């Protein structure tokens, strides 16, 4: 599943892609810290959504990891929250009992410059991390769903919390070779060309159009990928380079076949 992303572009680029975008919050990105963002930190990220009041596109900070609107105390739900970082595309329209079906019309976009995934390689005890990007889009948008909940704080007062999830789908030819092991192997984030990303948040989708977007498979040849150093570690890289720079693992890592 997708738990590790990177966003290293100034947020003003979002205004270039969406000229009418309204910023609800003052957003300042720490580009060094956002080189690798871990979903399990449940941090705040700039998310684009269509405001239900004025029907215009807005951007606000939301927490990664959906909190259902019926949850009133986060500590009660905290252990379940890891399962809300990603939403399987197959459940959104077809599973009427899922939370994703209930919030299917709360569509949003998470801007990224890439994401990380781990590959099991024969002969290595640890999985090899890869950094994956789109060749023709230095920054792109992962479609998701968002939720608004009223949570009780330590003083017993209610406060509004906005949170989101990233949609995943079955892996394409490249990603099934990279994400090849583990409980959620052969999955990838739903990746869209810009015209479909815009359609996801702007238009009132018919059932058929909605399903067509969920079924979209990013062609394998449009992905750019490279091996990188261990990302889930506080230790700096031995060569001092950034986490998204290429790293030679010193062993023969099988070539990815496109």
Secondary structure, DSSP 4 states (H G I P E B T S, - for coil): ---EEE--S-THHHHHHSTT-EESS-----TTGGGSEEGGG--EEEEEEE-TTT--EEEEEEEES---TT---HHHHGGGGGGGSEEEHHHHTT-TTSHHHHTTT-EEEEEESEEEEEE--TT-SSPEEEEEEETTBSSEEEEEEEEEEEEE-TTS-EEEEEEEEEEEEE--HHHHHHS-SSTT-SEEE-B--HHHHHHHHHS---HHHHHHHHT----GGGEEEEEB--SS-SSPPTT---TTSB---SS-PPPPP-
